[in-house]
Amino acid sequence: MPEQNWLRRLSKSQNDKWIGGVCGGLGEHTPVPSWTWRLIFVLLLIFCGTGLLIYILMWIFVPPQPEPKDEQ
């Protein structure tokens, strides 16, 4: 299923990071920019109270972006 391939590749960003790199990683692996993901998490926090919980769970369970390997 190619639609779910981005989910398997999802990782926290090392470049676009404010707190944990979760929104930056979502922005790198989806067509939605990272600022939109940040806005979504803040709105979920304000209106539903679940934004912080989801963010923390993703911070824990989404792996970090692999370091680039040096070609020698």
PyMOL Python script that loads the backbone (N, CA, C, O; Angstrom):
from pymol import cmd

cmd.read_pdbstr("""\
ATOM      1  N   MET A   1       0.830  -1.175   0.000  1.00  0.00           N
ATOM      2  CA  MET A   1       0.000   0.000   0.000  1.00  0.00           C
ATOM      3  C   MET A   1       0.883   1.249   0.000  1.00  0.00           C
ATOM      4  O   MET A   1       1.461   1.584   1.034  1.00  0.00           O
ATOM      5  N   PRO A   2       0.998   1.927  -1.101  1.00  0.00           N
ATOM      6  CA  PRO A   2       1.873   3.096  -1.150  1.00  0.00           C
ATOM      7  C   PRO A   2       1.379   4.269  -0.306  1.00  0.00           C
ATOM      8  O   PRO A   2       2.181   5.127   0.064  1.00  0.00           O
ATOM      9  N   GLU A   3       0.086   4.332   0.010  1.00  0.00           N
ATOM     10  CA  GLU A   3      -0.426   5.436   0.807  1.00  0.00           C
ATOM     11  C   GLU A   3       0.155   5.416   2.216  1.00  0.00           C
ATOM     12  O   GLU A   3       0.314   6.472   2.827  1.00  0.00           O
ATOM     13  N   GLN A   4       0.470   4.254   2.735  1.00  0.00           N
ATOM     14  CA  GLN A   4       0.972   4.137   4.098  1.00  0.00           C
ATOM     15  C   GLN A   4       2.499   4.070   4.159  1.00  0.00           C
ATOM     16  O   GLN A   4       3.067   3.910   5.239  1.00  0.00           O
ATOM     17  N   ASN A   5       3.158   4.190   3.020  1.00  0.00           N
ATOM     18  CA  ASN A   5       4.609   4.106   2.998  1.00  0.00           C
ATOM     19  C   ASN A   5       5.249   5.251   3.785  1.00  0.00           C
ATOM     20  O   ASN A   5       6.285   5.045   4.417  1.00  0.00           O
ATOM     21  N   TRP A   6       4.663   6.447   3.765  1.00  0.00           N
ATOM     22  CA  TRP A   6       5.225   7.581   4.505  1.00  0.00           C
ATOM     23  C   TRP A   6       5.195   7.319   5.999  1.00  0.00           C
ATOM     24  O   TRP A   6       6.047   7.813   6.738  1.00  0.00           O
ATOM     25  N   LEU A   7       4.208   6.538   6.448  1.00  0.00           N
ATOM     26  CA  LEU A   7       4.101   6.246   7.875  1.00  0.00           C
ATOM     27  C   LEU A   7       5.252   5.362   8.337  1.00  0.00           C
ATOM     28  O   LEU A   7       5.739   5.511   9.457  1.00  0.00           O
ATOM     29  N   ARG A   8       5.680   4.461   7.496  1.00  0.00           N
ATOM     30  CA  ARG A   8       6.817   3.598   7.856  1.00  0.00           C
ATOM     31  C   ARG A   8       8.127   4.374   7.865  1.00  0.00           C
ATOM     32  O   ARG A   8       9.039   4.052   8.626  1.00  0.00           O
ATOM     33  N   ARG A   9       8.222   5.408   7.011  1.00  0.00           N
ATOM     34  CA  ARG A   9       9.443   6.213   6.934  1.00  0.00           C
ATOM     35  C   ARG A   9       9.439   7.378   7.909  1.00  0.00           C
ATOM     36  O   ARG A   9      10.437   8.093   8.004  1.00  0.00           O
ATOM     37  N   LEU A  10       8.354   7.592   8.632  1.00  0.00           N
ATOM     38  CA  LEU A  10       8.224   8.750   9.512  1.00  0.00           C
ATOM     39  C   LEU A  10       9.317   8.759  10.571  1.00  0.00           C
ATOM     40  O   LEU A  10       9.562   7.762  11.250  1.00  0.00           O
ATOM     41  N   SER A  11       9.958   9.898  10.691  1.00  0.00           N
ATOM     42  CA  SER A  11      10.983  10.076  11.713  1.00  0.00           C
ATOM     43  C   SER A  11      10.972  11.527  12.156  1.00  0.00           C
ATOM     44  O   SER A  11      10.484  12.404  11.444  1.00  0.00           O
ATOM     45  N   LYS A  12      11.516  11.771  13.339  1.00  0.00           N
ATOM     46  CA  LYS A  12      11.612  13.133  13.843  1.00  0.00           C
ATOM     47  C   LYS A  12      12.687  13.876  13.072  1.00  0.00           C
ATOM     48  O   LYS A  12      13.734  13.311  12.753  1.00  0.00           O
ATOM     49  N   SER A  13      12.433  15.127  12.775  1.00  0.00           N
ATOM     50  CA  SER A  13      13.363  15.933  12.001  1.00  0.00           C
ATOM     51  C   SER A  13      14.533  16.402  12.860  1.00  0.00           C
ATOM     52  O   SER A  13      14.368  16.703  14.042  1.00  0.00           O
ATOM     53  N   GLN A  14      15.706  16.460  12.256  1.00  0.00           N
ATOM     54  CA  GLN A  14      16.874  17.031  12.913  1.00  0.00           C
ATOM     55  C   GLN A  14      17.055  18.493  12.516  1.00  0.00           C
ATOM     56  O   GLN A  14      17.723  19.250  13.220  1.00  0.00           O
ATOM     57  N   ASN A  15      16.458  18.897  11.379  1.00  0.00           N
ATOM     58  CA  ASN A  15      16.642  20.251  10.859  1.00  0.00           C
ATOM     59  C   ASN A  15      15.510  21.194  11.253  1.00  0.00           C
ATOM     60  O   ASN A  15      15.761  22.331  11.651  1.00  0.00           O
ATOM     61  N   ASP A  16      14.275  20.732  11.145  1.00  0.00           N
ATOM     62  CA  ASP A  16      13.096  21.554  11.423  1.00  0.00           C
ATOM     63  C   ASP A  16      12.556  21.153  12.787  1.00  0.00           C
ATOM     64  O   ASP A  16      11.568  20.426  12.890  1.00  0.00           O
ATOM     65  N   LYS A  17      13.220  21.639  13.836  1.00  0.00           N
ATOM     66  CA  LYS A  17      12.920  21.187  15.196  1.00  0.00           C
ATOM     67  C   LYS A  17      12.702  22.387  16.096  1.00  0.00           C
ATOM     68  O   LYS A  17      13.554  23.272  16.176  1.00  0.00           O
ATOM     69  N   TRP A  18      11.557  22.421  16.779  1.00  0.00           N
ATOM     70  CA  TRP A  18      11.312  23.445  17.801  1.00  0.00           C
ATOM     71  C   TRP A  18      11.447  22.825  19.174  1.00  0.00           C
ATOM     72  O   TRP A  18      12.195  23.325  20.014  1.00  0.00           O
ATOM     73  N   ILE A  19      10.730  21.738  19.408  1.00  0.00           N
ATOM     74  CA  ILE A  19      10.808  21.058  20.704  1.00  0.00           C
ATOM     75  C   ILE A  19      11.400  19.666  20.504  1.00  0.00           C
ATOM     76  O   ILE A  19      12.527  19.398  20.920  1.00  0.00           O
ATOM     77  N   GLY A  20      10.634  18.784  19.865  1.00  0.00           N
ATOM     78  CA  GLY A  20      11.099  17.418  19.707  1.00  0.00           C
ATOM     79  C   GLY A  20      11.328  16.991  18.272  1.00  0.00           C
ATOM     80  O   GLY A  20      11.852  15.902  18.033  1.00  0.00           O
ATOM     81  N   GLY A  21      10.950  17.820  17.309  1.00  0.00           N
ATOM     82  CA  GLY A  21      11.127  17.470  15.910  1.00  0.00           C
ATOM     83  C   GLY A  21       9.979  16.690  15.315  1.00  0.00           C
ATOM     84  O   GLY A  21      10.060  16.260  14.165  1.00  0.00           O
ATOM     85  N   VAL A  22       8.899  16.492  16.076  1.00  0.00           N
ATOM     86  CA  VAL A  22       7.761  15.709  15.602  1.00  0.00           C
ATOM     87  C   VAL A  22       7.065  16.408  14.430  1.00  0.00           C
ATOM     88  O   VAL A  22       6.836  15.791  13.390  1.00  0.00           O
ATOM     89  N   CYS A  23       6.733  17.676  14.592  1.00  0.00           N
ATOM     90  CA  CYS A  23       6.028  18.405  13.529  1.00  0.00           C
ATOM     91  C   CYS A  23       6.923  18.593  12.307  1.00  0.00           C
ATOM     92  O   CYS A  23       6.445  18.547  11.174  1.00  0.00           O
ATOM     93  N   GLY A  24       8.199  18.801  12.531  1.00  0.00           N
ATOM     94  CA  GLY A  24       9.138  18.893  11.416  1.00  0.00           C
ATOM     95  C   GLY A  24       9.214  17.591  10.636  1.00  0.00           C
ATOM     96  O   GLY A  24       9.274  17.599   9.407  1.00  0.00           O
ATOM     97  N   GLY A  25       9.212  16.476  11.349  1.00  0.00           N
ATOM     98  CA  GLY A  25       9.217  15.172  10.686  1.00  0.00           C
ATOM     99  C   GLY A  25       7.940  14.925   9.913  1.00  0.00           C
ATOM    100  O   GLY A  25       7.976  14.391   8.804  1.00  0.00           O
ATOM    101  N   LEU A  26       6.814  15.308  10.486  1.00  0.00           N
ATOM    102  CA  LEU A  26       5.549  15.179   9.769  1.00  0.00           C
ATOM    103  C   LEU A  26       5.553  16.061   8.529  1.00  0.00           C
ATOM    104  O   LEU A  26       5.042  15.666   7.481  1.00  0.00           O
ATOM    105  N   GLY A  27       6.127  17.251   8.643  1.00  0.00           N
ATOM    106  CA  GLY A  27       6.216  18.148   7.498  1.00  0.00           C
ATOM    107  C   GLY A  27       7.117  17.619   6.403  1.00  0.00           C
ATOM    108  O   GLY A  27       6.862  17.870   5.225  1.00  0.00           O
ATOM    109  N   GLU A  28       8.161  16.896   6.760  1.00  0.00           N
ATOM    110  CA  GLU A  28       9.082  16.336   5.769  1.00  0.00           C
ATOM    111  C   GLU A  28       8.502  15.106   5.069  1.00  0.00           C
ATOM    112  O   GLU A  28       8.847  14.830   3.920  1.00  0.00           O
ATOM    113  N   HIS A  29       7.636  14.376   5.741  1.00  0.00           N
ATOM    114  CA  HIS A  29       7.144  13.109   5.199  1.00  0.00           C
ATOM    115  C   HIS A  29       5.718  13.169   4.686  1.00  0.00           C
ATOM    116  O   HIS A  29       5.196  12.158   4.216  1.00  0.00           O
ATOM    117  N   THR A  30       5.072  14.325   4.762  1.00  0.00           N
ATOM    118  CA  THR A  30       3.722  14.490   4.231  1.00  0.00           C
ATOM    119  C   THR A  30       3.695  15.755   3.378  1.00  0.00           C
ATOM    120  O   THR A  30       4.612  16.572   3.468  1.00  0.00           O
ATOM    121  N   PRO A  31       2.681  15.931   2.563  1.00  0.00           N
ATOM    122  CA  PRO A  31       2.594  17.172   1.774  1.00  0.00           C
ATOM    123  C   PRO A  31       2.169  18.393   2.592  1.00  0.00           C
ATOM    124  O   PRO A  31       2.119  19.501   2.058  1.00  0.00           O
ATOM    125  N   VAL A  32       1.866  18.209   3.858  1.00  0.00           N
ATOM    126  CA  VAL A  32       1.437  19.296   4.739  1.00  0.00           C
ATOM    127  C   VAL A  32       2.674  19.913   5.388  1.00  0.00           C
ATOM    128  O   VAL A  32       3.480  19.178   5.959  1.00  0.00           O
ATOM    129  N   PRO A  33       2.857  21.246   5.325  1.00  0.00           N
ATOM    130  CA  PRO A  33       4.047  21.864   5.922  1.00  0.00           C
ATOM    131  C   PRO A  33       4.053  21.769   7.446  1.00  0.00           C
ATOM    132  O   PRO A  33       3.010  21.593   8.075  1.00  0.00           O
ATOM    133  N   SER A  34       5.240  21.888   8.023  1.00  0.00           N
ATOM    134  CA  SER A  34       5.401  21.700   9.465  1.00  0.00           C
ATOM    135  C   SER A  34       4.651  22.754  10.277  1.00  0.00           C
ATOM    136  O   SER A  34       4.164  22.446  11.364  1.00  0.00           O
ATOM    137  N   TRP A  35       4.544  23.997   9.779  1.00  0.00           N
ATOM    138  CA  TRP A  35       3.819  25.019  10.536  1.00  0.00           C
ATOM    139  C   TRP A  35       2.347  24.658  10.672  1.00  0.00           C
ATOM    140  O   TRP A  35       1.704  25.007  11.662  1.00  0.00           O
ATOM    141  N   THR A  36       1.815  23.957   9.672  1.00  0.00           N
ATOM    142  CA  THR A  36       0.420  23.523   9.739  1.00  0.00           C
ATOM    143  C   THR A  36       0.260  22.435  10.799  1.00  0.00           C
ATOM    144  O   THR A  36      -0.726  22.428  11.536  1.00  0.00           O
ATOM    145  N   TRP A  37       1.212  21.530  10.877  1.00  0.00           N
ATOM    146  CA  TRP A  37       1.164  20.492  11.914  1.00  0.00           C
ATOM    147  C   TRP A  37       1.253  21.116  13.302  1.00  0.00           C
ATOM    148  O   TRP A  37       0.567  20.675  14.224  1.00  0.00           O
ATOM    149  N   ARG A  38       2.088  22.133  13.458  1.00  0.00           N
ATOM    150  CA  ARG A  38       2.186  22.810  14.750  1.00  0.00           C
ATOM    151  C   ARG A  38       0.861  23.463  15.123  1.00  0.00           C
ATOM    152  O   ARG A  38       0.419  23.393  16.270  1.00  0.00           O
ATOM    153  N   LEU A  39       0.244  24.093  14.147  1.00  0.00           N
ATOM    154  CA  LEU A  39      -1.058  24.726  14.380  1.00  0.00           C
ATOM    155  C   LEU A  39      -2.110  23.685  14.753  1.00  0.00           C
ATOM    156  O   LEU A  39      -2.925  23.920  15.645  1.00  0.00           O
ATOM    157  N   ILE A  40      -2.098  22.546  14.082  1.00  0.00           N
ATOM    158  CA  ILE A  40      -3.052  21.474  14.383  1.00  0.00           C
ATOM    159  C   ILE A  40      -2.884  20.990  15.820  1.00  0.00           C
ATOM    160  O   ILE A  40      -3.871  20.811  16.533  1.00  0.00           O
ATOM    161  N   PHE A  41      -1.635  20.777  16.250  1.00  0.00           N
ATOM    162  CA  PHE A  41      -1.393  20.314  17.623  1.00  0.00           C
ATOM    163  C   PHE A  41      -1.829  21.350  18.647  1.00  0.00           C
ATOM    164  O   PHE A  41      -2.381  20.994  19.688  1.00  0.00           O
ATOM    165  N   VAL A  42      -1.588  22.632  18.366  1.00  0.00           N
ATOM    166  CA  VAL A  42      -2.007  23.682  19.299  1.00  0.00           C
ATOM    167  C   VAL A  42      -3.529  23.760  19.366  1.00  0.00           C
ATOM    168  O   VAL A  42      -4.096  23.890  20.451  1.00  0.00           O
ATOM    169  N   LEU A  43      -4.193  23.683  18.213  1.00  0.00           N
ATOM    170  CA  LEU A  43      -5.664  23.719  18.207  1.00  0.00           C
ATOM    171  C   LEU A  43      -6.254  22.509  18.926  1.00  0.00           C
ATOM    172  O   LEU A  43      -7.242  22.635  19.649  1.00  0.00           O
ATOM    173  N   LEU A  44      -5.649  21.335  18.727  1.00  0.00           N
ATOM    174  CA  LEU A  44      -6.105  20.145  19.452  1.00  0.00           C
ATOM    175  C   LEU A  44      -5.907  20.312  20.955  1.00  0.00           C
ATOM    176  O   LEU A  44      -6.735  19.863  21.748  1.00  0.00           O
ATOM    177  N   LEU A  45      -4.827  20.947  21.340  1.00  0.00           N
ATOM    178  CA  LEU A  45      -4.574  21.185  22.754  1.00  0.00           C
ATOM    179  C   LEU A  45      -5.617  22.135  23.340  1.00  0.00           C
ATOM    180  O   LEU A  45      -6.142  21.896  24.427  1.00  0.00           O
ATOM    181  N   ILE A  46      -5.910  23.206  22.617  1.00  0.00           N
ATOM    182  CA  ILE A  46      -6.836  24.214  23.132  1.00  0.00           C
ATOM    183  C   ILE A  46      -8.274  23.700  23.164  1.00  0.00           C
ATOM    184  O   ILE A  46      -8.968  23.865  24.168  1.00  0.00           O
ATOM    185  N   PHE A  47      -8.723  23.081  22.079  1.00  0.00           N
ATOM    186  CA  PHE A  47     -10.137  22.726  21.969  1.00  0.00           C
ATOM    187  C   PHE A  47     -10.480  21.330  22.478  1.00  0.00           C
ATOM    188  O   PHE A  47     -11.580  21.117  22.988  1.00  0.00           O
ATOM    189  N   CYS A  48      -9.572  20.390  22.352  1.00  0.00           N
ATOM    190  CA  CYS A  48      -9.876  19.016  22.776  1.00  0.00           C
ATOM    191  C   CYS A  48      -9.047  18.565  23.968  1.00  0.00           C
ATOM    192  O   CYS A  48      -9.437  17.649  24.692  1.00  0.00           O
ATOM    193  N   GLY A  49      -7.915  19.202  24.170  1.00  0.00           N
ATOM    194  CA  GLY A  49      -7.038  18.798  25.254  1.00  0.00           C
ATOM    195  C   GLY A  49      -6.168  17.598  24.929  1.00  0.00           C
ATOM    196  O   GLY A  49      -5.463  17.098  25.805  1.00  0.00           O
ATOM    197  N   THR A  50      -6.199  17.121  23.681  1.00  0.00           N
ATOM    198  CA  THR A  50      -5.451  15.917  23.325  1.00  0.00           C
ATOM    199  C   THR A  50      -4.165  16.204  22.572  1.00  0.00           C
ATOM    200  O   THR A  50      -3.356  15.299  22.367  1.00  0.00           O
ATOM    201  N   GLY A  51      -3.960  17.447  22.157  1.00  0.00           N
ATOM    202  CA  GLY A  51      -2.787  17.782  21.358  1.00  0.00           C
ATOM    203  C   GLY A  51      -1.487  17.472  22.053  1.00  0.00           C
ATOM    204  O   GLY A  51      -0.574  16.920  21.439  1.00  0.00           O
ATOM    205  N   LEU A  52      -1.383  17.814  23.314  1.00  0.00           N
ATOM    206  CA  LEU A  52      -0.152  17.572  24.069  1.00  0.00           C
ATOM    207  C   LEU A  52       0.093  16.075  24.260  1.00  0.00           C
ATOM    208  O   LEU A  52       1.228  15.613  24.141  1.00  0.00           O
ATOM    209  N   LEU A  53      -0.947  15.328  24.551  1.00  0.00           N
ATOM    210  CA  LEU A  53      -0.804  13.877  24.730  1.00  0.00           C
ATOM    211  C   LEU A  53      -0.341  13.212  23.430  1.00  0.00           C
ATOM    212  O   LEU A  53       0.569  12.384  23.448  1.00  0.00           O
ATOM    213  N   ILE A  54      -0.955  13.567  22.324  1.00  0.00           N
ATOM    214  CA  ILE A  54      -0.566  12.985  21.035  1.00  0.00           C
ATOM    215  C   ILE A  54       0.876  13.356  20.704  1.00  0.00           C
ATOM    216  O   ILE A  54       1.649  12.513  20.248  1.00  0.00           O
ATOM    217  N   TYR A  55       1.236  14.622  20.935  1.00  0.00           N
ATOM    218  CA  TYR A  55       2.600  15.067  20.650  1.00  0.00           C
ATOM    219  C   TYR A  55       3.618  14.294  21.497  1.00  0.00           C
ATOM    220  O   TYR A  55       4.636  13.834  20.981  1.00  0.00           O
ATOM    221  N   ILE A  56       3.342  14.155  22.783  1.00  0.00           N
ATOM    222  CA  ILE A  56       4.271  13.433  23.663  1.00  0.00           C
ATOM    223  C   ILE A  56       4.405  11.977  23.250  1.00  0.00           C
ATOM    224  O   ILE A  56       5.511  11.437  23.244  1.00  0.00           O
ATOM    225  N   LEU A  57       3.293  11.331  22.904  1.00  0.00           N
ATOM    226  CA  LEU A  57       3.362   9.938  22.451  1.00  0.00           C
ATOM    227  C   LEU A  57       4.181   9.813  21.168  1.00  0.00           C
ATOM    228  O   LEU A  57       4.975   8.884  21.018  1.00  0.00           O
ATOM    229  N   MET A  58       3.983  10.752  20.245  1.00  0.00           N
ATOM    230  CA  MET A  58       4.769  10.718  19.008  1.00  0.00           C
ATOM    231  C   MET A  58       6.240  11.009  19.299  1.00  0.00           C
ATOM    232  O   MET A  58       7.120  10.426  18.665  1.00  0.00           O
ATOM    233  N   TRP A  59       6.518  11.900  20.246  1.00  0.00           N
ATOM    234  CA  TRP A  59       7.893  12.220  20.617  1.00  0.00           C
ATOM    235  C   TRP A  59       8.593  10.968  21.153  1.00  0.00           C
ATOM    236  O   TRP A  59       9.780  10.759  20.905  1.00  0.00           O
ATOM    237  N   ILE A  60       7.851  10.146  21.884  1.00  0.00           N
ATOM    238  CA  ILE A  60       8.423   8.933  22.462  1.00  0.00           C
ATOM    239  C   ILE A  60       8.581   7.827  21.412  1.00  0.00           C
ATOM    240  O   ILE A  60       9.623   7.175  21.357  1.00  0.00           O
ATOM    241  N   PHE A  61       7.555   7.612  20.578  1.00  0.00           N
ATOM    242  CA  PHE A  61       7.524   6.428  19.727  1.00  0.00           C
ATOM    243  C   PHE A  61       8.019   6.628  18.296  1.00  0.00           C
ATOM    244  O   PHE A  61       8.355   5.645  17.635  1.00  0.00           O
ATOM    245  N   VAL A  62       8.076   7.846  17.797  1.00  0.00           N
ATOM    246  CA  VAL A  62       8.593   8.074  16.442  1.00  0.00           C
ATOM    247  C   VAL A  62      10.116   8.105  16.537  1.00  0.00           C
ATOM    248  O   VAL A  62      10.668   8.846  17.351  1.00  0.00           O
ATOM    249  N   PRO A  63      10.797   7.314  15.719  1.00  0.00           N
ATOM    250  CA  PRO A  63      12.258   7.263  15.809  1.00  0.00           C
ATOM    251  C   PRO A  63      12.900   8.547  15.274  1.00  0.00           C
ATOM    252  O   PRO A  63      12.310   9.245  14.450  1.00  0.00           O
ATOM    253  N   PRO A  64      14.103   8.852  15.745  1.00  0.00           N
ATOM    254  CA  PRO A  64      14.812  10.019  15.209  1.00  0.00           C
ATOM    255  C   PRO A  64      15.261   9.772  13.774  1.00  0.00           C
ATOM    256  O   PRO A  64      15.372   8.632  13.322  1.00  0.00           O
ATOM    257  N   GLN A  65      15.512  10.862  13.081  1.00  0.00           N
ATOM    258  CA  GLN A  65      16.000  10.776  11.707  1.00  0.00           C
ATOM    259  C   GLN A  65      17.392  10.155  11.726  1.00  0.00           C
ATOM    260  O   GLN A  65      18.237  10.555  12.528  1.00  0.00           O
ATOM    261  N   PRO A  66      17.639   9.178  10.849  1.00  0.00           N
ATOM    262  CA  PRO A  66      18.975   8.564  10.846  1.00  0.00           C
ATOM    263  C   PRO A  66      20.038   9.570  10.406  1.00  0.00           C
ATOM    264  O   PRO A  66      19.792  10.422   9.552  1.00  0.00           O
ATOM    265  N   GLU A  67      21.203   9.456  10.996  1.00  0.00           N
ATOM    266  CA  GLU A  67      22.320  10.312  10.625  1.00  0.00           C
ATOM    267  C   GLU A  67      22.806   9.949   9.233  1.00  0.00           C
ATOM    268  O   GLU A  67      22.852   8.768   8.888  1.00  0.00           O
ATOM    269  N   PRO A  68      23.173  10.944   8.420  1.00  0.00           N
ATOM    270  CA  PRO A  68      23.710  10.625   7.092  1.00  0.00           C
ATOM    271  C   PRO A  68      25.038   9.910   7.220  1.00  0.00           C
ATOM    272  O   PRO A  68      25.872  10.268   8.052  1.00  0.00           O
ATOM    273  N   LYS A  69      25.228   8.899   6.395  1.00  0.00           N
ATOM    274  CA  LYS A  69      26.467   8.126   6.435  1.00  0.00           C
ATOM    275  C   LYS A  69      27.525   8.835   5.612  1.00  0.00           C
ATOM    276  O   LYS A  69      27.245   9.342   4.526  1.00  0.00           O
ATOM    277  N   ASP A  70      28.745   8.868   6.137  1.00  0.00           N
ATOM    278  CA  ASP A  70      29.853   9.485   5.422  1.00  0.00           C
ATOM    279  C   ASP A  70      30.361   8.531   4.337  1.00  0.00           C
ATOM    280  O   ASP A  70      30.703   7.381   4.611  1.00  0.00           O
ATOM    281  N   GLU A  71      30.401   9.025   3.123  1.00  0.00           N
ATOM    282  CA  GLU A  71      30.912   8.232   1.987  1.00  0.00           C
ATOM    283  C   GLU A  71      32.408   8.482   1.884  1.00  0.00           C
ATOM    284  O   GLU A  71      32.830   9.611   1.638  1.00  0.00           O
ATOM    285  N   GLN A  72      33.217   7.437   2.070  1.00  0.00           N
ATOM    286  CA  GLN A  72      34.666   7.606   1.977  1.00  0.00           C
ATOM    287  C   GLN A  72      35.239   6.713   0.942  1.00  0.00           C
ATOM    288  O   GLN A  72      36.450   6.719   0.723  1.00  0.00           O
TER     289      GLN A  72
END
""", "prot")
cmd.dss("prot")
cmd.show_as("cartoon", "prot")
cmd.util.cbc("prot")
cmd.orient("prot")
